[in-house]
């Protein structure tokens, strides 16, 4: 899914962890489905990172201690084109899946969708907007995840 056209979908997956293997074709299909629903294009890099790297990014950019599930960086997304990077901690997906009694792969799909929603402009810092984002996240997980 690579092209130099500004109307193309370019998704790059970078694996920097050893906790679990990731089904790359499934993730690419998930992203393509979510984008296609709104007719969006994208230039997005998804990094799978270790717990240590997640904690470093979380501290550096959010001033939060410890690892987190996903950190999203938006590089000028518009309603038509998403541009940014997602840093996803697979170890956190495994941990949270056990906590929520779900499969870690389902949790991973949720994180990818969550990051794409951030690139679409959704926010989860305040309770009211968090509920709106969570509803859309749940809808997309049910439909595509």
Residue pairs with C-beta under 8 A, 6 or more apart in sequence:
1 8
1 9
1 10
1 11
1 28
1 32
2 8
2 10
2 12
3 9
3 10
6 41
6 81
7 41
8 41
9 31
9 32
9 35
9 41
9 42
10 42
10 43
10 44
11 28
11 31
11 32
11 42
11 44
11 45
11 46
12 44
12 45
12 46
13 22
13 24
13 27
13 28
13 45
13 46
13 48
14 45
14 46
14 47
14 48
15 22
15 48
16 47
16 48
16 49
16 50
16 53
17 48
17 49
17 50
17 53
17 89
17 90
17 91
18 50
19 50
19 51
19 90
19 91
19 94
20 90
20 93
20 94
20 104
22 48
22 90
22 108
23 105
27 46
27 108
27 109
27 112
30 109
30 112
30 113
30 144
30 145
31 42
31 44
31 46
31 112
31 116
33 143
33 144
34 113
34 116
34 140
34 144
35 41
35 42
35 82
35 116
37 140
37 143
37 144
38 120
39 80
40 79
40 80
40 81
40 82
40 120
41 80
41 81
41 82
42 81
42 82
42 83
42 119
43 81
43 82
43 83
44 82
44 83
44 84
44 85
44 86
44 116
44 119
45 84
45 85
45 86
46 85
46 86
46 88
46 112
46 115
47 85
47 86
47 87
47 88
48 88
48 89
48 90
49 57
49 87
49 88
49 89
49 90
50 89
50 91
51 67
51 89
51 91
51 92
52 67
53 87
53 89
54 67
54 68
54 71
54 87
54 89
54 91
54 92
55 65
55 66
55 67
55 68
57 71
57 87
58 64
58 65
58 66
58 67
58 68
58 71
59 65
61 71
61 73
62 68
62 71
67 89
67 91
67 92
68 89
68 92
69 88
69 89
69 92
69 93
69 96
69 107
69 111
69 114
70 86
70 87
70 88
70 89
70 111
70 114
70 115
71 86
71 87
72 84
72 85
72 86
72 87
72 114
72 115
72 118
72 119
73 84
73 85
73 86
73 87
74 83
74 84
74 118
74 119
75 83
75 84
75 85
76 83
77 83
77 84
77 119
77 120
77 121
79 120
79 121
82 116
82 119
82 120
83 119
84 115
84 118
84 119
86 111
86 112
86 115
86 116
88 108
88 111
88 112
88 115
90 104
90 108
93 104
93 105
93 107
93 108
93 111
94 104
94 107
96 107
97 103
97 104
97 106
97 107
100 107
106 141
106 145
109 141
109 144
109 145
110 137
110 141
110 145
113 137
113 140
113 141
113 144
113 145
114 133
114 137
117 133
117 136
117 137
117 140
118 124
122 129
122 132
122 133
122 136
123 129
123 130
123 133
124 130
124 133
124 134
